Amino acid sequence: MEKQPAKINYFFRDGYIEFGKTIANTFIQCGRIISKSAYSVLSALRKLGRNVKNVVTLYEPFASFFKAVAAMFMFGLSFGWLLLSTILTPVPCAIISVVQAIVLLIFMTIFYILYLIIAFFDWIYRSIKKISTSCPNCQERYALPAYICTCGAKHSLLAPSRYGVLRRECECGRKLKTTFFNGRHKQSGKWVCPKCGYELGGPLQVDIPIPVVGGPSAGKTCYISMAISQIEKNASENGLDFEYKPNLALGDDYENNKRNMGDGRLPEKTNDTRMRYYQFYLTPHGEKVKNLISICDVAGEAYESNSEIGKQIGYKYANAFLMVVDPLSLRRYRDEVESKISLSKYGASERGMDEVLDVLIKTLENMNCLTPKNMIKTDVAVVFTKCDIPGLDEKIGNEAIRKYMQIHNMKSKYEAINKVCEQFLIEYEEDNFLNSLKSKFKSIQFFTCSALGHVENGSQFNPDGVEEPALWLIDKASASIDLKKKWGRKI
């Protein structure tokens, strides 16, 4: 753990220093006693020598004799005390040190056990709840963002550590809470990306990034704007609380797009080759840990090369993928209908989805160090858009699905959608695309929708089926959201 702008906890540094000083002082005192005894022996020896000399030289012989006897007696006492202090003094010093060590060891053991328990439960809580945060600016993902104290000091990891278990003391003297249990997420200050410093939301959230994949003019921006709008509109009916979180990293045009599309105008085409995050909270009523959903968009032109998509490290952390398929990108289908409709009005995408999928798969394999034989353990919703194209409803739309369920006596609408869409792909010779999807990803669910309901003609757009694909993926990724009744089966 890198150095933090905080005081190290007593039991991680000062406790050891104090213990060392106590032992040192004890033995220093022991040394002083021995030194004092040795000095007394030398002093008595000098007096004895002086008086013996006086007796021999007949200088005050009688007085010197008695003084010599007294000096000899004192020498004996001092020498005996020296022996006793040398032999016996270290024993109580050692006993005192051992007692101090045992007492300190008991307290430190209790402290470290509590520290491990608190740190473990804080970690297990984050793991079970899948708490994490993605940065919409640099696309990195973290278990906890960095914390900026009100004094401006940056704590890169505000968690139980040697700087404090339940609390730590910032260099400004402020006590900071370090776990979710005692309110780490509620204290004043800012939470920022440890890498780029972009200001993020609080740390108590489940991060669910869902990149939207598709070629140029596939209708990704229209789909994203309408899908979020419909999720917001119907959140209460699904027992969910919705709160849009404007993202200022690359600019946020959701509200503007929603307003324009409500007035029958198309949104601006996405030209940004960096992934743009459209973020909102979607959480069951009363749930404390919020789900932060990030619908991630990037210009379809980015899929023209592996190198451009490879820069989007957010793909590595994606919980799921939403693949937008323009039926007009199927060459044989486009050839079939180009004499019946105006391709320009429907904004036909000419880049094949098998090419887009191939770029995505290779990018994920490189990012996750997978071989072509490895499966990518991610859920994918494959969404056929522009189902308002005349005649398409009978092929993959609601009418086709209804007939398929009736003919095959099938109760699950979503199983029928899969069959109808697979048949459509096979009919128009997109077997490679279908086989790659089914062989590389953990689970696939097809959907059909119309983000607009009709071509742009000045009247209000009428989206159909845009909400379901995004909700299906969110339901799969979130532990707290349960929409099984909506799907009619366990997903």
N, C-alpha and C positions, 0 to 999 in steps of 0.2 A: 504494500500500500504506500502510495507516495505521501510525502510530508504534507500535513494539513495545518492550516492556520489556527491551531488549537493547542491547549495545554494537554500534555500526555497524562493519562490517569495515574494516580498515586501508586496503584498496585502494578503498574507496568514499568515504572522507573523510580520514582521517589522512594517507594517502599524498599527496593533493593539498596538504594543509596543509604537510606537511614539505617537499615540492618547492618550494612558494612561499617558505617560510622560507629554504631553501638558496639559492635565486636571490637573494632579498632580501639575505641576509647577504653573498653574494659581491659584489654591487654596492655594498653599504654599505661593505665593506672597500675596494673600488675608490675610492669617494668619499672615504674617510679618507686614502688615499694622495695623491689629488689635492689635498685640503684641506691636508695637511701640506706638500706641495710649494709650494702657493701661499703658505702662511705663511712658508716659508723665503725665497721671493722677496721678500716684503714686509719681512722682517727684514733681508735683505741690502741692500735699497733704503734702509731707514732708516739703516743704518750708513754706506752710501755718502754719503747726503745730509749726515749729521752731519760726516763727515770732509772733504767738499768745502767745507762752511761754515767749518770750522776753517782750511783752507788759505787761503781767500779773506780771512778776517778776520785772518790772520797769527797765529792762536792755535795754537802748536806746528805751524808750517807743514810742517817736514820730516817729523815723525812722522805728522802727519795725512795728508801726501801718500802715504806708503807704506801707511798704513791705508786710504786711499781706493782705492788701486790694488788692495789685497787685497780690499776690499769689492766693488769692481767685478768682480773675478775671481769672487768667491763669488756675486754677483748673476747673472753669466753662467751659472755652473754651476746655480744654483737655477732660473733661468729655463729653461735647457735641460732640466732634470729635470721642470719643470712641463709643458713642451711634450710631452716623452716620455710622462709619466704620463697626461696628458690624452688623447693620441692612442693610445698603445699599451696602457695598463692595461685599458681596456674590452674589448680584443680577447681576452686570455686569460680574462677574466671571462665573456665571451660564449661562448667555446669550452667552458669548464668547464660553463656552464649548458646548452649544447646537448648535451654529452656526458651530463650528468645526466638531461636530458629524454629523450634517446634510450634510455638504460639503463632509466629508469623506465617509458618507453612500452613497451619490449620486455617487461618483467616484467608490466606491467598488461595488455598485449595477450594474453600467455599466460594470465594469470589469468582475464580475461574470456572467452576462448575455452573454458577449462575450466569456468568458471561456466555458460556457455550450454549446453555439452554436458551437464553434470550436471543442470541445471534441465530441459533438454529430455527427457533420458532418464527423469527422475522423472515428468515430465508424461506422456510417451508410455506409460510403464509403467501409470500410473493410467488412461489413456485405453483402452489395449488390454485391461486387466483390468476396465475399467468400474467402478473403485473410486469409491465415493461413500457418503454417509451421510444418512439421513433422520431428522429429529427426531420422535419419536412424540408430543411435547407440542405443538409449534407447527406441525408438518408441513412445515417448510422442508427443503430438500435442499442438501447441500454436498459439494464435491469433497473437502474436508478439514474436520473439526471443529476448534474452537479447542482449544488445549492449555493446561492449568493446571499450572504448575511446582509442585514440592513446596514452594516458598516462597510460593505463592499468586499469583504474577504470571501474567497471562493473555496468551498469545501467540495472536493471532487467526489467524495463518497461519504455521505452522511448516514452512517450505519454503525452498529455496535463494533467497536474496535479498541485499540490501545489508547485512543483519545477519549474514550468514554463508552459506557455500556448503554444506559438509558438516556444519558445526557452527556454532552461535551461542552467544554468552555471555550468559546471563540476567543481569539486574541484580543477582542474588544471587551471581553468580560461577560458577554451575553451567554446564557445557558441555552444550548440548542438540543432539542429532542431528537433522538436517533432511531426510533422505531415507529411503526404504524400504530402500535398498541397505545403509546402515550402521546400521539398526535404530531408526529414528524411532518405530516402533510398539511397540517393546519397552521403552522407558525408562519409569521410574516417573513418576507424575503422573496427571492426569485429562484426559479428552477430553470437551468439552462443546459444546452447541449455541451457535454464535456469537451467535444472536439472543436466545434465552430462558434460556440457561445450564443447560439440563437435561443431566444427565450421560449420556453415550453410551458405546457400546463403543469398542474400538480403531479406528484409521483404516484398517486393512488388511482391507477387506471390500467385497463387491459388494452394493450395496443393491438389493433387488428388492421394491418395494411393489406389492401386488395388492389393490385395493379390491374388496369384495364388494358387488354391486348387487342390490337387490330391495326390493319393497314391504313394508308391515307384514304380519307373520305368514307371510312367504314361507318361513321356515325357515332364515334365514341363520345365526343363532347355533348351532343344532343342526348345521348343515352344517359350519361352521368348526371347532367342537369335535371332531366326528367325523373330519373330513378331516385335521386336524393329528395327532390320535391315531393314525390309520391310517398316516400318513406316518412317524410316530415308530416305530410297530410294525414296519413293513416296510422301514425305511431300509437296514439291513444287506443285505437281499436285493437291493436295487437298487445296492449298492456305494457307499452314502452314509453319512456320519456325521451324526447328528442331535443337536442340543443346544438345548433350549428356553431362551429368554432372557426371563425375567419382565419385564414392562413396568409400571413404577410410575407412569407419567405420568397415566393416567386410571384406574388400577386394573387388575389382571389376574385374571380369573376362570377362566382356562383349566383349571388343575388342579382347581378346584372343580367346574366343568362336567363335566370328564372323569370325575371320581369319581361325581357324581350320575347321569350317563348310564350309567356302568358298573353302577349299582344300579337302573337302570330308571326314573330320575326325569328329567324335562325340566329344562333349564337355565332360568335366569331370562331373561325377555325383555329385549332391549337397548332401553333408553330414552334412551341418550345420543345427542344430536344432534351431538356432536363425534366425529370418526372415532377409533375405538379400534384400536390396533395390537397384533395378536398376532404376536410375533416369535420366530423360531427360526433357528438356523444349519443349513444343509443343504449339505454339501460332499462331493465325492468323496474316498475314502480317500487320505490323503497329500497332499492339496492344501493349500498354505499360505494362499492367499487364500480366506477363507470367504465363502459366500453367506448374507447376512442376509435371510431371507424375512419380509416383513411382510404378513400377511393382515389387511386393514383392514375394520372393521365400523362401520356407523353405523345408527341406528334408521331403519326403513323410513319413519317419519313425516317424516323429513327430505326425502324425495322429493316431498313435497306442494307444495314451492315451490322455484323456482330460486334464490331468495335464500339459503335455508338451505344448500343443497348448494354454492352458490357460495362459502360461507365455508370449505369444505374444500379448502384449496389443495393438499393431498396428491394430489388427482385430477390436477393438472397434471403431477406427476412420476411418475405410475403407469406401470409397465412393461407392464401388462396389466390386464384387468378380468375378473372372474368374476361372471357374471350368474345369479342364482338365480331360477328361474321356478317358481312354484307352479302346477301344472296347474289347480288350482281357481280361479286368478285369470282363467282363460279363461271368460268368462261363459257361453258356450253349452255348454261341457263341464260347468261347475258345475251348470247347469240340468238337464243330462242325468243326473247322478249323485246329485243332492241327495236323491232319493227312495230311493236304495239305500244310502247311507252317512250317517253322522252328521258333518256338516260341522264341528261344534264340536270333535269329537275330532281331526280332522285340521288344525284351526286354519286354515281357509280364508282366503286373502288376497283381499280384494275390490278392491284397486287394480290396474287393468289394467297389464300390462307395457309396452304401447305408451306409456302416460303416463309410467311410470318411465324408459323409454328416452329419451323426448323430453326430459325434464329433464336426464338425463345428457349427451346430445348437445349441448344448448344450453350447458350448463355448460362442457364441454370446448371448444366453439367460442369462448366468451368468454375462457376462460383462455389459450387458445393463439392468439387473434386469427385464427380461421379463418372463412371464409365458408361458407354452407350447401352450396356446391358442392365444398368441399375435403373430402378423405377424412381421417379420423382414423387416423394410422399406428400403430395399437395392436391387439394381438391380444385376442380376446374368447372366453372359454369360456362357453357358454350351458348351464346345468345345470338339467334338469327334476328337481325333487325330489319326494318323497312318492310314489315309484313303487310303494310297497306298497299304494296305493289299489286295492281289488278291481277287476279288469278292465283296469287301466292297463298291465299287463305285456304284454297282447296288442296294445296300441296303440303304445307307444313303448319298452317294456321289453325285456329280453333275449329273450323269446319272439318279439316282433315283429321284432327285429333278426335273429335266427337265420333266421326265415322269409324275410325280405327278401333276405338273402345267398343263401339256397338258390334262391329263385325267379329272381333276377337273376344267378346264378352270379358273385357278388361275393366277392372274397377279403378285402378290407379291412373290418374291423368298423367302423372309424370313418367310412368313407364311407357305410356302411349306416346308421349312427346319424344322420348328417346328413340323409339322404333320408327316413328314417322320421319324424324330428322335424319336418322341413319339411312333410311331408304332414299331420302332426297339426295344425300351425298353420294350414295352408290349410283343412283340413276344418272347423276351428272358427272360421273367419273372422278369423284374426289375420294377414292378409296385410300390413297396414301395419307391424306389428312386425317381421315377417320381412324385408320389403323395406328398412326402415330399417337393420336390422342389416347386411345384405349390401352396401348401398350406402355406408355410412359408415365401416366398419372394415376394416382391412387383411386380417385373416383371422378366420374364425369356425369354431368346432368345437362341435357339440352333444354333450352327455353326458346320461345318465339315471342316477339314483341314488335310493337311499333311505337317509337319514341314520339312521333308527331301525329300519326293518324291520317295525315294527308300531306301532299306537297305544299310548299309555301304559297299561299294565295291571299294573305292578309287577314284571314280568320283565325280564331284561337285554335291552337293545336289540341288534339285529344289523345294523350298517350294511352297505350294499352299493354299490360303485361311487363312494364319496365321494373316494377318493384320486386317481383318474385326472384329473379336471379341473384340480385344483391342480397336480399334477405336470406336466401338459401345458403349462401356462402357465410354470411354473418352468423347464422344459426349453427352452422358446422364448426365455426371457429370459436364461438363464445360459449363458455361453460354456464353462464347465467341466463342467456336467452334460450327459451324453449318454445319453438313454434311447430311442434309435431302435429298439433291439431290442424294447423294451416295446410300442411303437406298431406295429411291423411295417412301418413306412414312414418315409421322411424327412419330418419335419414342418417 
